[in-house]
Every structure is written in C-alpha cells, then in structure tokens.
Amino acid sequence: MMLAEPVRSAATEADDILGLLNAVAITAGQFQGAMETLAALPDPARRDPAAQAIALQAYASDAGLGEDPLVSAALHARITALAKWTTAWDPDRQSDVQAVIDSAVRFPLSAGVNGIAFEPAGFQELILFIEALPW
C-alpha cells in the first residue's frame, strides 16, 4: 500500500519560503551594500527583477556571503519589502536612514497583499524604537 504525499496548501508553502528568507542573517552593512549595488545599475536594469537578482547574486559572492541563491533572494526580498514600505508609509523619507536599515535586517518578512512585505505598523514601531536608542 502506497501512502499519499501530504497535501500542502499555498499558505504553508509561502510560510516555508518566508521562514527560509527570514533565517538568512544579514548585517546592516551588507544590506546597505546590496542597496548600493542595485542603485548603481543602469536605469532599465534597475527596474528589472531578473537583472536585480543577477546583480545581488554577484554582490553576495563578492561580499563573502557565499554562493547560496537563498542569500541573494533574502537580500532581494528585504530590499523589495523596504521599497514597498517606504512608498506607502514614508514617501518623504522622514525616518532616520540608519534606523530604517537596522530595522530592515531585523524585522521579519511576511506575506502582504502585494507579495512579500514588512508588516507596516510593527516595522514603524521598530524604526521608532531604534531611533530612540541613546547611542
């Protein structure tokens, strides 16, 4: 008798992917370097997710983060989540830049309406907390 594979829902698979992406340890400096890498791309490539992914894979390798595609995928997901959050919640970029970067590498990614995102209120709380630290 053959046992059937357990049925996996799309939500379970999304949680698994988010878990893998959230498990990748990224420093603020590495994140900043990844953002600078994407900012240095020529204009058409800057808007092309495939070109971004290739650039981030090269950055991860050059920065000593390894060859695992999960690392560049985690960088890409966090940069994308930050871009979405900034567009919606801080379009005038009033938040402290370093606090935003520190939050972006610490706050867990989640499934949003438009894909991977940072939960807006919690992310803002972390930014404000980091801004208020006395050092």
N, C-alpha and C positions, 0 to 999 in steps of 0.2 A: 504494500500500500504506500502510495507516494503522498507526502504531506505538501499541502499548498503553501506557497510563499505568503507571509502575512501581507494583508492589504495595507498600503501606505498612502495616506492622504497627502494632497499637495501641501497642506499646512504643516504636516510632520516633516516633509522634505524641506520646506522653507526654514523650519526651525533648525533642522540639521545643518543647513547651509549657513544660517546665521551663527549657529554655535561654532562652526569651523572658522568663520571670519572673525568672530569675537575672540577666539582663542589665540589669534596671532598677536604677539606682543610687538608693539610699535612705539618708539620713543617720539617725543615732540620734535626732536631734531631730524629724525628720519622722515616724519610726516611733512615737516617744513621742506625738506629736500625733495620729496615727491611732488609737493605742490609747485615748487620752483621748476622742476623738470617739466611738468605739464604747462606751466606758464611760458616756458621757453620754446614750446612747439610753435611752428608757423601757424598762422590763423586757420586755414582749413583743417589742419590736423588737430588743432586744439578742440574742435567740436566733434571729432570723430572718435567714438568709443574704442574702436579697434586700434587706432593709432595711439590713443592714450594707454591702452593695455600694453602695447609693444614697448612704449617709452617707459612705463612703470616696471616692466619685466627687466629691461636693461638697467634702470636705476637700482632696482633691488639687488641685482647681481653686482653692479659696480660699488654699491654701498656696503657690500658684505652681508647682505641679508639672506643670501642663498639663492638657489635656482628654483625653489618650490613655487609653482604658479599661485599657490594659495596666498603667499606673502604679497605679491603684486595685486592679486584680487582683493585682498583686505585693504591695501592702500587705496585702490581704486574705489572700493565701496565707501570707505570713510571720507574720501575727498568728495565723492558724489553726494553723500549724505550731508556733508557740511555745506556744499553749494546749494542744495535744496533748502536747508535750514536758513542759511544766510539770505537767500532770495525771499523767503516767506516771512522771516522773523527779524532780520537785522539788515534790511536793504541799504540803509545808510551807514552801515558798518560802525555802529556806535560802541560795540563791545570791545573790550581790550583784546588786541590781537593774540597776545601770548596766552591769555586765559581761554580764548576760543580754541587755539591749537592744543593746549593741555587738555581741554575737555574733549576734543575730537579723538584723542588717542585713548581716553579712559572710558568714555560713555559707551554703553552697549548699542550696537546697531539693532534695529528692529524692522519688522515688516510694516511699511506705511502704505497708504492708499496708492501712492505713485512709486512703489518699489521700496528698496532698502532706504532707511532714513534714521534720523535720531528723533526720539520722542520729544516734541518741541518744548513742553513745559519743564520736563526733567533736565533736558540739555541746558536750557536757560538757567535753571537753578544751579547747576554745576558751574557754569561760567561765572555767575554772580558770587558763588562761594569762593571760587579760585581768585576772583578779583579782590575779594575782601581779605584774603590771607595777608598777614603782616610782613611777608618777605617778598 
